[in-house]
Amino acid sequence: MRVRPTASLLSLIVLPFAALGHHSVPANFDASTTVETEGEIIAIRWQNPHVKFTLQSTDASGSVAEWNLETHSLSIMKRMDVIDPFVSIGDRVRVAGWPTRRGRGMFVNNMLLPSGEEFVFRFNAEPADLRWADRLWGTNERWFAESGDTSAADRGIFRTWSTSLAGGEGFIWLPEYPLTQAARAAQAAYNPLTDDPLLNCGLKGMPAIMGAPYPFEFIDRATTIEWHQEEYDTVRVIHMNAPSSAVPAPSILGYSIGRWDGETLVVETTGINWGYFDTRGVPASEDMVILERFTPVENGSRLQYEITVSDPEVFTEPVLMRKSWVYLPDVRVEPYECVAD
């Protein structure tokens, strides 16, 4: 039986996913208010980091206006089994969502289709989330797989792993961190409208990329292991049993050295210059050290993850975070192909 998320869990679901694209949804849209409009779809941009529509509406006085609508990334839509656009140019639809803080637009949560069906963009959508219709269109089952497949346990970590939101294990981030005074000041000064490093398809560095909900795979290259994440088509190279003195110039993903502890892959990463710890403005210094542990559990159906981040300039003590992924045999890492505005 699948358990419907509580209000607190729903808030955790919305915010991490809302910050995945080229800007922060809470910073650009007012999630405390829902507005509605209807009209004709005149443009569709079916892409990462956000699927976008342009809707033309006409009010009672005959005035014509255009609405800029956006929603989740194309990668997230694919995990909702929506491969192709579910509307066409010329279709009349009704939409409801959070209004933009600038201009005329919204982050769409509900769309009434010409067929009379309603698409709900919320995760774990149920009939109670419908605003107008009596039938849901689309599915979120893939995001809530309660267990993985055990058929590839002999491959260890070397396969594709998927995020599952069931049980709350799909999230890595903590609600609060033990920040130093300087780090708190830096976060308070952070403006997502201008400082967001993901603007215009900017790449995501360590450790933020590890919180991405998209599939990733481990690939054995003999002396190295590649970690290939769908978001931004990111590839981390883990150097197995390399000397620590081999650290090259800093980079946004840093330099990773790995070793085996039984079936657990242990990775230490240094030399990171991305400048941020997460996508919410928590800073990071180049002295940050990250220790990760990837362990197959539950007969190889789940990958347990622990990450410890040490950065005395930012944290008053090391930060430990955990999450897990599940193995779903039919999932592959797809091209991300981010399109900048």
PyMOL commands that set and color helices and strands:
alter all, ss='L'
color gray80, all
select helices_A, chain A and resi 7-18+25-28+74-79+127-129+141-144+153-155+166-168+181-189+192-195+199-201+208-211+231-233+244-246
alter helices_A, ss='H'
color red, helices_A
select strands_A, chain A and resi 35-45+52-58+64-70+92-99+105-112+118-120+136-137+160-163+216-220+224-229+234-240+255-261+264-270+289-297+302-310+319-326
alter strands_A, ss='S'
color yellow, strands_A
deselect
rebuild
show_as cartoon
